[in-house]
């Protein structure tokens, strides 16, 4: 589900995806991972997308829509997310 960040009634400060616990759902704010960022965006990690953390270890595992995506946990430090109360 794509939600524009500006549509959220209340938004938290951005935090690194690597700091989000398993089971939490957040909105992607930005992906600042250079070349790896382009690949992550191809996999659906784009600003405004809702993401659920499945596992916060190595490898990091998350769900976007019906897809699960895994990547190095170090890469999750370069993805910034927001809590959004819809």
Backbone torsions as a table, in degrees:
resi	resn	phi	psi	omega
1	UNK	NA	124.7	-179.2
2	UNK	-95.7	126.7	178.8
3	UNK	-126.8	128.4	175.5
4	UNK	-70.7	132.7	-177.1
5	UNK	-58.9	-34.5	-179.2
6	UNK	-68.6	-15.6	180.0
7	UNK	-82.5	-12.5	-176.2
8	UNK	-73.4	131.5	-179.9
9	UNK	-64.8	-34.9	175.7
10	UNK	-142.0	139.1	-177.3
11	UNK	-130.3	142.2	177.0
12	UNK	-84.6	176.4	169.4
13	UNK	-67.7	151.6	177.5
14	UNK	-68.9	151.0	177.5
15	UNK	-139.1	159.0	177.6
16	UNK	-73.2	140.3	178.5
17	UNK	-57.5	-32.7	-179.8
18	UNK	-63.7	-16.8	179.7
19	UNK	-94.9	1.5	-177.5
20	UNK	-92.5	130.2	-178.5
21	UNK	-75.7	156.5	177.7
22	UNK	-58.5	139.8	178.7
23	UNK	94.8	-15.1	-179.4
24	UNK	-84.6	148.7	176.9
25	UNK	-114.0	132.6	-176.9
26	UNK	-137.8	170.6	173.4
27	UNK	-105.5	138.0	177.3
28	UNK	-74.8	127.4	177.8
29	UNK	-95.9	-48.5	178.6
30	UNK	-158.2	154.5	176.4
31	UNK	-121.1	114.0	-174.9
32	UNK	-117.8	54.4	-171.8
33	UNK	-115.0	22.5	177.2
34	UNK	57.0	-132.2	-179.3
35	UNK	-58.9	-42.3	178.1
36	UNK	-62.0	-31.7	178.9
37	UNK	-62.3	-38.9	177.9
38	UNK	-61.8	-41.4	179.4
39	UNK	-66.7	-41.4	179.0
40	UNK	-63.3	-39.2	177.7
41	UNK	-64.3	-36.1	175.8
42	UNK	-62.9	-29.3	-180.0
43	UNK	-85.5	-2.3	176.6
44	UNK	108.8	-1.6	178.4
45	UNK	-83.7	82.3	-178.6
46	UNK	-122.0	152.4	180.0
47	UNK	-53.5	134.4	179.4
48	UNK	95.5	-14.2	179.6
49	UNK	-78.1	143.4	175.7
50	UNK	-83.0	137.3	-175.5
51	UNK	-136.4	136.1	175.8
52	UNK	-113.7	129.0	178.9
53	UNK	-80.4	123.6	177.9
54	UNK	-94.0	-46.8	-179.2
55	UNK	-143.1	128.7	177.6
56	UNK	-109.4	73.4	175.3
57	UNK	-151.6	-164.5	179.5
58	UNK	-107.8	116.1	3.0
59	UNK	-80.2	151.7	176.4
60	UNK	-75.3	137.0	-178.8
61	UNK	-130.1	130.3	178.7
62	UNK	-138.3	166.6	179.0
63	UNK	-122.8	132.4	175.8
64	UNK	-126.2	113.0	-174.6
65	UNK	62.2	-126.2	179.5
66	UNK	-96.1	2.5	-176.6
67	UNK	-103.8	143.4	172.1
68	UNK	-108.0	137.9	-176.7
69	UNK	-128.8	132.1	177.0
70	UNK	-117.9	144.1	178.1
71	UNK	-159.9	170.0	-179.9
72	UNK	-59.5	139.0	179.2
73	UNK	-60.7	-33.7	178.4
74	UNK	-58.0	-33.3	178.9
75	UNK	-68.6	-29.4	179.1
76	UNK	-65.7	-18.4	177.1
77	UNK	-73.3	-14.2	-178.2
78	UNK	-103.1	10.1	177.4
79	UNK	-114.8	124.2	-177.9
80	UNK	-106.4	134.5	-173.2
81	UNK	-131.2	167.0	-180.0
82	UNK	-131.7	147.4	164.7
83	UNK	-81.1	143.4	179.3
84	UNK	-138.6	124.8	179.4
85	UNK	-94.7	103.5	-178.5
86	UNK	-97.6	NA	NA
